[in-house]
Each structure stands twice: as C-alpha cells, then as structure tokens.
Amino acid sequence: LHSFPARRSSDLRAAVFFLTGLRVSLSLPVRSASNPPIDWADPQTLHQFIYSVTRKAYGHGLDKISEFYTVGDTFFKQFAVFSKELFYQFTPLLFLFGLLGLYRGLKKNLLIRALFILFIVTGPFFLYISRMPANPHALVIVEAAYLIPFFCFFVFIAYGFKKIPAKAAVPVAISAALFLLWTNFPRLNNRGNFFARDWAENVFGSTPRDSTVLLRKDVQLFSVWYENILKGRRKDS
C-alpha cells in the first residue's frame, strides 16, 4: 500500500515520456489536415495514418529490395558491417571496456541483462529479419537502426568503467572522444558537398519549360522538391 503512490508517480512519468515520443507520429494528421504542398501518404484519416506509420507501402520489410534476397544472402554481410561500426565508432579501447562491462553485468546486474536482450533484438536479430543487402542503398536505411543497440553498448561501457577510479577513467573517455573526432571528421564533414544541389540544377537545366519530371526514389525527389518549392526554382515544372 505504501508503494502505490510511488508506483503511480512512476507510471505517470513513463506515460509522459511515451507520449513525448509518440507526438512525432501524432503530428502527422494535424499537419496533413492543413494540406501542405508535400503531403506524404495523406495521413489525416485514420486509415491513411495507420498506412503511413506502419510503412505498409513497403510490405513486411524495410524496403522492397528485401524481397529479392534470402537471409543467407544478407545476414552475415550486414552483421560484419554492424560489428565493424560498433568496434570503430566506440574506438577499440572503449569497445574492450564494453565487453568487460557486459561480462561483469551478465553475472549479477539485471539492467545489463535486460539491455543485452534489447541489444540482440534491435541489433543482430533486426539485421536477420530485415533481409537487406550490404550495398550503399540498403546500408543507408539499415544504419539508422544502429542507434538503439549502440546505446545499449554505451551502457555496457559505462558499467565496464564502474570499478575504475575516476582519475583513470576520465582521461580514457576524453581520449576516446578526441580520437573519434579526429578519425571521423573528414568523412562526416559535408560542408563542401553540393552533389544534391548540383544534381537538381542539372535536372532543371536539361528539361524544357512546362515539363513533368518523374522521379522514382525519395532522395532525388526531395532534392528537386527543395529547389522547386522552397527556393522557387522552375515554377513552370
């Protein structure tokens, strides 16, 4: 009886956090009702809202491309990419601390055990059922799902640091962060990458007036929409 108010407070906080994340999806019908220029799947009705958030247009996979592959064709290659990214994004040093934290936590920590299950389900198992090949197009789609398992591994690293004095742990963590910045910044810095803009300009420059441009993939479509709707380019098309 004494724990009931505390439990109710905990449930209330959980509900607030749940609704905070859910409001991203709940904003779709509200925005769609205003009939914006780009109204993807028109989710203002309940049927179209469910259609949109459940990705029914893509069948039972992340992308239609998965229909052309079997698990044997994709899983091991995708898992190799996943493992490589996990190893290098946390740096080899912190990766070892993550394994240490996992080893310690699985023995006696319920949170680590639960997060390990979450790591397996959202990481390797997700790659298994996605049936996505390890090509550049598919990796862009799949890598967005690395966030949850990588978060779990971050907690494993923190648990691995648990027995280490702060005087030793802090320099290691700072050194790892600086190493990540130094090694990844040239690849992640796209300040001089104008490929999408140049591609859209070439599309507009190679089509006559009053044209209808048909584009199959969303990246190309969004690039042209940006130039056409937001920047006012080629209003005739």
C-alpha positions in Angstrom: 0.0 0.0 0.0 2.8 2.4 0.8 4.4 1.8 -2.6 1.2 2.6 -4.5 1.7 6.4 -4.8 5.3 5.9 -5.8 4.3 3.4 -8.4 1.5 5.7 -9.7 4.1 8.5 -10.0 6.5 6.3 -11.9 3.7 5.2 -14.3 2.8 8.8 -14.8 6.4 9.7 -15.7 6.6 6.7 -18.0 3.3 7.8 -19.8 4.7 11.4 -20.2 7.9 10.1 -21.8 5.9 7.7 -24.0 3.6 10.5 -25.2 6.6 12.8 -25.8 7.9 10.3 -28.3 4.5 9.5 -29.8 3.7 13.1 -30.5 6.0 12.9 -33.5 3.6 10.5 -35.1 0.5 12.3 -33.8 1.6 15.4 -35.5 1.2 13.8 -38.9 -2.6 14.0 -39.2 -2.6 17.6 -37.8 0.0 18.7 -40.4 -1.7 16.8 -43.2 -5.1 18.4 -42.4 -3.6 21.8 -43.5 -2.9 20.4 -47.0 0.8 21.2 -47.2 2.5 21.1 -50.7 4.2 17.8 -49.7 1.6 15.5 -48.0 3.3 12.1 -47.9 0.6 9.3 -47.8 -2.0 11.9 -46.8 -2.2 10.6 -43.2 -5.1 12.9 -42.0 -7.6 9.9 -42.0 -7.2 7.0 -39.6 -6.7 4.5 -42.4 -4.0 6.6 -44.1 -2.4 7.3 -40.7 -2.0 3.6 -39.9 -0.9 3.1 -43.5 1.9 5.7 -43.0 3.2 4.8 -39.6 3.2 1.1 -40.2 5.0 1.5 -43.6 2.5 -0.7 -45.3 3.7 0.5 -48.7 6.9 -1.4 -48.0 5.2 -4.7 -47.3 6.8 -6.7 -44.4 10.4 -5.3 -44.8 12.3 -2.1 -44.6 12.3 -1.8 -48.3 11.0 -3.6 -51.4 14.6 -4.6 -52.1 14.4 -7.2 -49.4 12.0 -9.3 -51.5 14.9 -10.2 -53.8 17.2 -11.7 -51.1 17.2 -14.5 -48.6 18.6 -14.4 -45.0 21.7 -16.3 -46.1 22.4 -13.7 -48.7 22.3 -10.7 -46.3 22.7 -11.5 -42.6 26.4 -12.3 -42.3 27.4 -9.4 -44.5 25.2 -7.0 -42.6 26.4 -8.3 -39.3 30.0 -7.8 -40.4 29.3 -4.2 -41.2 27.4 -3.8 -37.9 30.3 -5.3 -35.9 32.9 -3.1 -37.7 30.9 0.0 -37.0 30.4 -0.9 -33.3 34.2 -1.6 -33.0 35.4 1.7 -34.6 32.6 4.1 -33.6 33.4 3.4 -29.9 37.1 3.1 -30.6 38.9 -0.2 -29.9 39.7 0.8 -26.3 36.1 1.6 -25.3 34.9 -1.5 -27.2 37.0 -3.6 -24.8 35.5 -1.8 -21.8 32.1 -2.6 -23.3 32.9 -6.3 -23.4 34.2 -6.1 -19.9 31.1 -4.4 -18.7 28.9 -6.9 -20.4 30.9 -9.8 -18.9 30.5 -8.4 -15.4 26.9 -7.3 -15.9 25.6 -10.6 -17.2 26.7 -12.2 -14.0 25.0 -10.0 -11.5 23.2 -6.9 -12.9 19.6 -7.2 -14.0 19.7 -4.0 -16.1 22.7 -5.2 -18.1 20.9 -8.5 -18.7 17.8 -6.7 -19.9 19.8 -4.3 -22.1 21.7 -7.3 -23.6 18.4 -8.8 -24.7 17.4 -5.4 -26.2 20.8 -5.2 -27.9 20.3 -8.7 -29.5 16.8 -8.0 -30.6 17.4 -4.5 -32.1 20.8 -5.4 -33.4 21.6 -8.9 -34.8 18.0 -10.1 -34.8 16.8 -7.0 -36.6 19.5 -7.5 -39.2 18.4 -11.1 -39.6 14.8 -10.3 -40.3 15.5 -7.2 -42.4 17.0 -9.2 -45.3 18.7 -6.1 -46.6 21.9 -6.5 -48.7 25.1 -4.7 -47.6 25.1 -2.3 -50.5 25.2 1.5 -50.2 21.5 2.0 -50.7 20.5 -0.6 -48.1 23.1 0.4 -45.6 21.7 4.0 -45.5 18.4 2.5 -44.5 19.7 -0.1 -42.0 22.3 2.1 -40.3 19.6 4.3 -38.9 18.6 1.4 -36.7 22.0 1.1 -35.1 21.1 3.8 -32.6 19.3 1.5 -30.0 21.9 -1.3 -29.9 24.7 1.2 -29.8 23.0 3.0 -26.9 22.9 -0.4 -25.1 26.6 -0.9 -25.7 27.3 2.6 -24.4 25.8 1.4 -21.1 28.0 -1.7 -21.2 31.0 0.6 -21.5 29.9 2.7 -18.5 29.5 -0.5 -16.4 32.9 -1.6 -17.5 34.3 1.7 -16.1 32.5 1.2 -12.8 35.4 -0.3 -10.9 38.0 2.1 -12.4 39.0 5.3 -10.4 37.7 8.5 -11.9 41.3 9.8 -12.3 42.0 7.0 -14.7 38.5 6.7 -16.4 38.1 10.4 -17.3 41.3 10.7 -19.4 40.5 7.4 -21.2 36.9 8.6 -22.1 38.2 12.1 -23.2 41.0 10.5 -25.3 38.5 8.1 -26.9 36.2 11.1 -27.8 39.0 13.1 -29.3 40.2 10.0 -31.3 36.7 9.6 -32.7 36.5 13.3 -33.7 40.0 13.2 -35.3 39.3 10.0 -37.3 35.7 10.6 -38.4 35.6 14.4 -39.0 37.0 14.3 -42.6 34.3 11.7 -43.5 31.4 13.3 -41.8 32.2 16.9 -42.8 30.0 17.6 -45.8 30.4 21.3 -45.9 31.7 21.2 -49.4 29.4 18.5 -50.7 26.9 20.1 -53.1 26.0 17.0 -55.1 22.3 17.1 -54.4 22.0 20.7 -55.3 24.1 20.3 -58.5 22.0 17.3 -59.4 18.8 19.1 -59.0 20.1 22.1 -61.1 21.1 19.6 -63.8 17.6 18.2 -63.8 16.1 21.6 -64.2 18.7 22.6 -66.8 18.0 19.6 -69.0 14.2 19.8 -69.1 12.2 22.2 -71.3 9.5 24.6 -70.0 6.3 23.2 -68.6 7.8 19.7 -68.1 6.7 17.0 -65.7 9.7 15.3 -64.1 9.1 11.7 -62.9 11.5 10.5 -60.1 11.4 7.1 -58.5 13.4 7.4 -55.3 12.8 9.8 -52.4 16.4 11.2 -52.2 16.2 12.5 -55.8 12.6 13.6 -55.3 13.4 15.6 -52.1 16.4 17.3 -53.7 14.2 18.6 -56.6 11.3 19.5 -54.2 13.7 21.6 -52.1 14.9 23.6 -55.1 11.4 23.8 -56.6 9.2 24.5 -53.6 11.5 26.2 -51.1 13.8 28.1 -53.4 11.2 28.8 -56.1 13.2 27.3 -59.0 11.4 26.3 -62.2 7.8 27.0 -61.1 6.7 26.1 -64.6 7.6 22.4 -63.9 
